[in-house]
Amino acid sequence: MSAPHNTPQVPKAPKVTEREARRVAEAAREQDWRKPSFAKELFLGRFRLDLIHPHPLPPPDDIRRGEEFLARLRTFCETHIDSARIEREAKIPDEVIAGLKELGALGMKIETKYGGLGLTQVYYNKALALVGSVSPAIGALLSAHQSIGVPQPLKIFGTQEQKDVYLPRLATTDISAFLLTEPDVGSDPARLATTAVPDGPDYVLDGVKLWTTNGVVADLLVVMARVPASEGHPGGITAFVVEADAPGVTVEHRNAFMGLRGIENGVTRFHQVRVPGACRIGPEGAGLKIALTTLNTGRLSLPAMCVGVGKWSLKIAREWSAVREQWGRPVAKHEAVGAKISFIAATTFALEAIVDLSSQMADEDRNDIRIEAALAKLYGSEMGWLIADELVQIRGGRGFETAASLAARGERAVPAEQMLRDMRINRIFEGSTEIMHLLIAREAVDAHLKVAGDIIDPDKPLSAKAKAGANAAGFYARWLPKLVAGPGQLPRTYAEFHPAGHRDLSGHLRYVERASRKLARSTFYAMSRWQGRMETKQGFLGRIVDIGAELFAMSAACVRAEHLRGAEEHGREAYQLADAFCEQARIRVEELFTRLWSNTDDLDRRVVDGVLSGTYTWLEEGVIDPSGEGPWIADATPGPAAQENQHRPVR
């Protein structure tokens, strides 16, 4: 029997100021731009079409291996996955998970030398789109395991010994989960309460993690915990690989949600869990950087599944709208419904263009795609939700009715309402829309902060402000004149996007070039106007990002259409879809530009102040709150588990 260890003191969750929280987040982000970025240049008013056109392509061998796996996966999905059963029982059957393991689906992104399939990001995302269309819960399981779970952090930051030990397991048998969020800590990791206290060569883990996707069935966990600074330990938020069945690890609750009913998401408690030092990923204090770097490409999995939903929604809209008649004509022939179908088709084309382009750039590793991946996540989740919502509207009452009810009365069991519920979470997890706006905005203004940040930083001395002023003057003297005119004003620019017999896409690219310069001018004007208060103008920053997302989507759609034309793969139809999407996007962009300066942001803030101070409580009268009793945020005090362990690994 081993000698007893002294119980380490567990520090309380830190109290941090807003400035300290921002400092933690800033320290975790990548500071340098070593590779070019199409999206970064776009926000700076420089339309670098050469970075994405001609459309990059995967090597033939990658295509062959990817297509072969997709064929096997399709057969498995068609013969072994009963999505209605998963929805009904709120659980993915164990035999389905076992079949996915046998198929190699756990190791899609893991190198072949570790027993994985070694698929490219392009084909990994195509696989997620396919499996996510039949069961979003299975898509979530595979994505959480490979995109943000143990394999990806180990691939980038793990030691060779860690890779040799864990990756073969993760490629074939073991499911992984990523544990960052806590009951009182969401997008503000500076307040992380879970601790990993050094004790000899080990760490002792204490804390509670919330919304641990895959946590209920996981075999291995990536856990983010705070290491207190001490002699020989710089401390900070640190990443660890933890065995899910280690003593002291308890899944206290399996969460249930409005959608993704088969998802294995829970609350996990760590009480005096001893973790060997060899299980630490990277150095102490690098945890947030590891998490953010992992998400650079990991975020592409979510929009990939949105593409799958878009394709399915288009199929259902086409089939239903052709047979459902109103006033003597199929409903698709009525303009009000036809506009929705056009939106679904054009937007699905654009979403696939964004995901395929970003994924191929990730595979080639020539460009820095941190902004592109974030834009793909943001745009995919927002537009995917709109697509699902429009499908429900097209289906009418049948869209609101469950598939089981439709089948019971003799009609086709179309799970449109389920898809709407399943899609809703995409606007929240892996970075909510609001957080994505701020994250992308920070990267978009990085060039400005590097040359002028010290001017608006209240902590900087006058000498630093003076030096920053001189640097800023030189930068803006060179940069601003380039925002006045550009190739978007020349009528024959991008002429290769107007081939004979096809729609004209060159005008849309000229629009993107002009709009990117206008976007950069607007950002500069706002920084000049608000200076240090710019970070509080979240409404403005969100619209800036949304404009950039639309311009990125337009660019990707045009480049994809031209690629398909050159490859003689539905080129004429692709040009039509790209043209329709760009026309729709231009209307949204113009509205967003108007709302940069004509909005209700100031009035909204005054109303919010009134709501919080109780000024409008009279407006809440006349209703009954059906909510149950209990605290708004559950107690997450470290300590032994008081509930039965819900952990159930799938063997």
Beta strands, then each sheet from edge to edge (+ up, - down):
strand 1: 176-179
strand 2: 195-199
strand 3: 202-213
strand 4: 220-227
strand 5: 236-243
strand 6: 249-254
strand 7: 265-276
strand 8: 280-281
strand 9: 325-326
strand 10: 329-330
sheet 1: 1+ 4+ 5- 8+
sheet 2: 2+ 3- 7+ 6-
sheet 3: 9+ 10-
end
